[in-house]
Amino acid sequence: MDGRKVAVVTGASSGIGAATARGLAAAGYRVVLAARRAERIEALAEEVGGEARVLDVTDRAAVDAFAASLDRVDVLVNNAGGAIGAESVESSDPGDWLAMYQVNVMGVLHVTQALMPALRASGDGTVVVLSSTAGFTAYEGGGGYVVAKHGAHAIAGTLRLELCGEPIRVIEIAPGMVRTEGFAVNRFRGDEEKAAAVYAGVAEPLTAEDVADTVVWAVTRPPHVNVDLLVVRPRAQAAQHKVHREHPKG
């Protein structure tokens, strides 16, 4: 191979994952883009000089085969995730909770476990977990997503303790309000109006590129510097429940 360090990014077909793939490629990494949508990752891989791999992180056999096919891994960005629904705990569908847990928690577990030998062998490995401020603060309608992101946060904290003394960093990036293609629309099952209401009056929510910048910055610190947890929000959002919204005049 060409000697460049290799970064694996899951959920790389759109949003934060795609922006992170672009950012790491620009920083000199050979990026392996893993996601379910082949067409999207193939186009992006061509753009950044990376490698596209179709992967469902909830399929352990597929994850193990993916890991076995890689010659080197220096960085793993666990970005695959997502939210489904905004119903109350009482009225939500347990199937939605299970689906969110599978991708946001078990997906992180599967890929991290499968790539750990390669990360260790690199002599300077980095595991990034994209969690969310939902992983710290509950909110109405958050339900299964809050639970799942609390789980992702717990994985990062536990893994960091267990790997202490080894040449592997564990970084958690927890974004607040980010406007990316599809996230809110998927959450509200295709309802564009409800999705738009999430960002109503917020002039500048975070973009995928804003979050990717923090990921690339944390990953490219010197090897002895570990960014344990980086919370990034738009200026308009002081907390999960405190958002400044501009209201139209008149």
N, C-alpha and C positions, 0 to 999 in steps of 0.2 A: 504494500500500500504506500501512500505518499508521505507517511510520517507525521501528518497532522494529528492533533488530539481529536478524539471522536466524541461527539455529544449526541445522545439519543433524546429526542423530544417526542413524548406521546401527545395524542390529541393535536397533531401538528397541521391538520387540514384547514384550520381557520382560526380567527381570533387571536388570543394570547399565544397559543402554540405556534401558529404560523409566524407571528411577529417575533417570537423568541428564536425560531429557527433562522429567520433572516438575520437577527442580531448576533447570534453565535457564529453564523457563517462569516459575517462581516468581521468578527473578532478573531477569525483564523481557524475555527473548528471545522472539521468534516462532520456535517450534520446528517444523522439518520432520522428521517421523518416517519413516524409511525402513527397511523390512524386508519379508520375504517374506509374512508372515501378515497379510492385509488386515484381517480382522475385529478382530484385537487392536490394530493401530495406529490403526484408525478410531475405536475406542472411546476409546483414550488421547488421540488428537488432540482429540476432542470434550471430554474432561475438562480438558485443559490449554489449550484454545483454539489448538491448533496445526493442522498440515496433515499428512495421512497420504499417503504415497507408497509403493506396492508396488515393491520393488526387490530384485533379486539382485545383490549387489556383484561376483559373479564373471562377470557378463554385461556385457562392455565396451560393447556397443551400447546396452544398457538404461541403463547408467551415463551414457553420453554424452547420451542423450535426456533423462534426469533432469536433468543439469547444464544443458542448454539451456533447460529449462522454468523455471528459477529466476531470479527478477529480482534477487536479492541474496543473498550469503552472507558472513557475518562470522566464523562459527565452524564448523568441521567436527570432529565427534567420530567417529573411526574406531573403532567399538565392535564391529561385526559380527565374529564369530569362533567358536571352539569347538574341542573336542577329540573325537576318535573313537578308542576303543580304548585298552587299557592293556597290550598285548602287548609282549614283548621286541623288540628290533631284529631279531633273527634270525627270529622267528615272525610279525612284523606283516605286514599286507596293504599292499603298495605303493599300492593304490588309496586306502586311508585316508590315507596320507601326502600323496598328491596332493590329495585333497579338503581336508585341513587347510591345505596350502600355498596352495591357490586362494583360500580365504576369508580366512585370517589374514594372508597376504602380498600376493597379487595383488589381493585386494579392497581393501586399503589403498591399493595403488598406483593402481588404476583410479579410485577415488573422489577421491583426492588430486589426481591429474593432471587429472581432468575439472573439478574445482572450483577449481583454482589461479588461473585468470584472474579469477574472481569474488572470491576471497579477496584477491588483489592489488589489485583495483579498489576494495575496501572501504576501503583505506588503513590498516586496523588489523585484519588477519586473524589467526586462530588455528587451527592444526591440532593436534588431540589424537589421540594414538595410544594405545589401550588395549592394552598388551602384557601381561606377566605376569612374576612372578619366575622362571617357567620359561624366560624369555628370557635368564637369566644363569647358571642352575645346572641341570645335567642331573640326572636321577634315573631309577631303574629303572622301566621301563614308560612313561616319558615320550615316548621315541622321536620320532615325527613332530610331536607338539605342541611339544616342546622346540625342535626344528628350526624350526618355523614361527614361534614367538614370538621366537627369536633373530633371525629375518628381520625381524619387525615392529620390533624394537629397532634393527636396523641401518638400516631405512628412516628412522626418526625421527632418528637421529644424523646420517645422511648429509644428509637434507633440511635440518636445522638449519644445517649447514655451508654448504650451497649457497645458502640464503636469507639468509645473514648480510648485513646492510646493507639488507635490504628490510623493509617494515612488516608482516612475518608472523612470528608466534611459533610454535615447534614444541614441544609439551609431550608428554611421555610419562608415563603413569600405569601403574605396574606392581603390580597387586594380588597378594597371596599367597593364603592360604586364604579363599575366599569361598563362602558357602553361598547359592546362588541356585536358583530353580526350574529344574530341567531340566539344568543343566550336567553334574553327575556322572552323572545318569541317562542322558543322551545318550551320555556317554563310555563307560559300561558297557552300552550297547545295550539300555537299558530295565531292567536288573537293579537293582531298588530296594535289595536287600540289600547289594550291592557298593557302590552309591552312598552308602548310609548309613554304611558302614564307613570311608569317607574322613574323616568328621567325628566318628567314635566317640570319646566321652570329652572332646571339645572343647566346653566349655560355651558359648563365645561366638566362633564364627568370624565373620569379617566378613559384613555383609549388603550387598546391592546398594546400599542407601541410603548405607552408609558410603563405598563407593567413589565413588558419585555426588557425595557431599559434597566429596571431594577434587578431582574434575573441575571442579565449579562454582567452588570456591575458586580453583583455578589459573587458570581462564578469566577470572575477574573481578578478577584483580590488575590494577594500572595497566599501561597498554600497554608501558612500558619494562621491566616485570618479567617475565622468562621463567622458568618452573619447568621446567628441562630434564628432570628425571627425579624422580618422586616414587614411592617404594616404600612401599606400605601393607600391613601385615599385622595379624592379630589379636595381642593381647598373648601369647596362648598359643603363637605360632609365632615362634621366634627365627631360624629358617632353614628352607630347604626340607626339610631332614632332621631338624630339631629342633622337635618339637611336644609340648607338655605335654598329657597326656590324663589325665583323672580316671577312676579305675577303681572300679567299684561295690564297696562294702564287703560283707564276708561271703562 
